[in-house]
Amino acid sequence: MLYHLTQWIWRTFDPPGFGVFQYVTFRVAAAAITALLICFLLGPAVIRFLQRHQVQEHGKPELQQTGNHAQKQGTPTMGGILVLVATLLPTLLWAKLTSGMVLAIVLATAWMGAVGFVDDYLKVVKRLPNGLVARYKLLGQISLGLLLGGAIVIVPEWFSPSFPAVVTQTTVPFAKNVHLDWGMFYIPMVVLVITATSNAVNLTDGLDGLAIGTAGIAALTMGLVAYVSGNAVFAKYLNIVHLRGADELSIFCAAMVGAAMGFLWFNTYPAQVFMGDTGSLALGGALGALAVLLKKELLLPIVGGIFFVEALSVILQVAYFKYTRRRYGEGRRLFRMAPLHHHFERCGWHEAKVVMRFYIIAVILAIVTLTTFKVR
């Protein structure tokens, strides 16, 4: 909104200095700073509101003997509302609202945030142990995937003038000028990406600062990918698909990074507030949607490697337990506890050490992601 207002003022009255608002790089910085300020200004008030209304973490019995999880009971949750506001509001202020990509990523984030909010509300406020029934949560994820994938196939030009030529394609990492065409399987692939990524980030949200920090690192990486994909000069130099208008997504990514940094101020160990599913499902849905819009779905296992491994650890744990129960009559565990971050806690690592080492791995994966554009 501010972008469109400043452009109107610039074209109408031509005041000095207003031309800077047309540059994506300026608006990227503005979005990140705005998101940070929103978190810093609203964070304490949100935490007090949640405390006053007893919107608190009740704790999981299976974690009471692990690390310091017994002390987490009573910590305010549903702080993902702050993350949502700090991500979406700067995007609406600084991005081009005529961009189909921007509107799509805003819708995807708000959609999954709403699903997470309902889940948190049922668990925390209504005290239903399992929150939103799993099939209804899955229905929300699948519906978003169908909507996004269907819209891209039916009206690709609405997202970008470049989309009709690559509508069902995706870039293959480490391969030069090689694209995988999903054809009739494109929409199911989008559904899988949205569902898997949102669930993976949700599973990662188990330690103070873990999910929000790693999501911020992934968002920063995707922001760089968005910028070079939307810039004709950089796209030609890197020999990647030029997606006109994709650089506007870097503004959303910047807002997401600012929101992550701002929320981490309150969520770092020992956490003053938790995101809850409101934040984790929204962040996961946003990362999945970004990969789809940027035609970089196959980069997700790298840029989101932490989330991928966390989800994989749960799948392997369940599969191995069921296999050994059938084979030996007694279920056995592959890890001491899943998701993987709890395994390391059970190995004696302090929570803060697990989080910091996962951050380091996330940064390494971000670097590897960016090298895929040159090492081919």
Secondary structure as UniProt FT lines:
FT   HELIX           2..13
FT   TURN            16..17
FT   HELIX           18..22
FT   HELIX           24..52
FT   TURN            53..54
FT   HELIX           61..63
FT   TURN            64..65
FT   TURN            67..68
FT   HELIX           69..72
FT   TURN            73..74
FT   HELIX           80..94
FT   TURN            97..98
FT   HELIX           100..120
FT   HELIX           121..125
FT   TURN            129..130
FT   HELIX           134..154
FT   HELIX           156..159
FT   TURN            161..162
FT   HELIX           163..166
FT   TURN            167..168
FT   STRAND          169..171
FT   TURN            173..174
FT   TURN            176..177
FT   STRAND          179..181
FT   HELIX           183..185
FT   HELIX           186..204
FT   TURN            205..206
FT   TURN            208..209
FT   HELIX           210..230
FT   HELIX           232..238
FT   TURN            244..245
FT   HELIX           246..248
FT   HELIX           249..267
FT   HELIX           276..293
FT   TURN            294..295
FT   HELIX           297..299
FT   HELIX           300..303
FT   HELIX           305..328
FT   HELIX           340..346
FT   TURN            347..348
FT   HELIX           351..371
FT   TURN            372..374
//
